[in-house]
Amino acid sequence: MQLQEMAREYRSNTALLELRLKQLQTARRHAGQNEVRYRLKSRINCLQAMINENRKTAFVLEHYYDKGGNAHENRKAV
């Protein structure tokens, strides 16, 4: 598998995670109990971290061969 293909997979998976994130945010807004809202918030935070990591990985893969590979490692992926 080429790096560009891997990057596309990461972007595709990120889109799925973002969809799930929106579903959880909606569920949290409609949740009645505090404990349920708290648990949903924890899951949302975890998903946000995963989304950010996926974006960063996809960006690095897309630009791996630019200026020696890791020249973009500390830049924003969004």
C-alpha positions as CSV (number, residue, x, y, z in Angstrom):
1,M,0.0,0.0,0.0
2,Q,1.3,3.4,-1.0
3,L,1.5,6.3,1.5
4,Q,-1.2,8.2,-0.4
5,E,-3.5,5.3,-0.1
6,M,-2.9,5.0,3.6
7,A,-3.6,8.7,3.9
8,R,-6.9,8.3,2.1
9,E,-7.8,5.5,4.5
10,Y,-7.0,7.7,7.5
11,R,-9.2,10.5,6.0
12,S,-12.0,8.1,5.4
13,N,-11.8,6.7,8.9
14,T,-11.7,10.2,10.2
15,A,-15.0,11.0,8.5
16,L,-16.6,8.0,10.2
17,L,-15.3,9.1,13.6
18,E,-16.6,12.6,13.0
19,L,-20.0,11.2,12.2
20,R,-20.0,9.2,15.4
21,L,-18.8,12.3,17.3
22,K,-21.9,14.3,16.0
23,Q,-24.2,11.4,17.1
24,L,-22.7,11.4,20.6
25,Q,-22.9,15.2,20.8
26,T,-26.6,15.0,19.9
27,A,-27.2,12.2,22.4
28,R,-25.4,14.3,25.1
29,R,-27.7,17.3,24.5
30,H,-30.8,15.1,24.9
31,A,-29.5,13.1,27.8
32,G,-31.5,13.6,31.0
33,Q,-29.2,12.1,33.6
34,N,-25.9,13.8,34.7
35,E,-24.1,10.5,34.7
36,V,-25.1,9.7,31.2
37,R,-24.0,13.2,30.1
38,Y,-20.7,12.7,31.8
39,R,-20.0,9.3,30.2
40,L,-21.0,10.7,26.8
41,K,-18.6,13.6,27.3
42,S,-15.8,11.2,28.1
43,R,-16.5,9.3,24.9
44,I,-16.6,12.5,23.0
45,N,-13.3,13.6,24.3
46,C,-11.7,10.3,23.4
47,L,-13.1,10.5,19.9
48,Q,-11.8,14.0,19.5
49,A,-8.3,12.9,20.4
50,M,-8.6,10.0,17.9
51,I,-9.8,12.4,15.2
52,N,-6.9,14.8,15.8
53,E,-4.4,11.9,15.6
54,N,-5.9,10.6,12.4
55,R,-5.8,14.0,10.8
56,K,-2.2,14.5,11.8
57,T,-1.2,11.0,10.6
58,A,-3.0,11.6,7.3
59,F,-1.2,14.9,6.8
60,V,2.2,13.4,7.6
61,L,1.6,10.6,5.1
62,E,0.4,12.9,2.4
63,H,3.5,15.1,2.8
64,Y,6.0,12.5,3.8
65,Y,8.3,13.1,0.8
66,D,8.1,16.9,1.0
67,K,11.5,18.2,2.3
68,G,12.8,15.0,3.8
69,G,9.8,13.3,5.3
70,N,9.1,14.9,8.7
71,A,9.4,18.6,7.8
72,H,5.6,19.0,8.5
73,E,5.6,16.9,11.7
74,N,4.9,19.9,14.0
75,R,2.4,21.7,11.7
76,K,-1.4,21.6,12.1
77,A,-3.2,19.0,10.1
78,V,-6.5,20.8,9.7
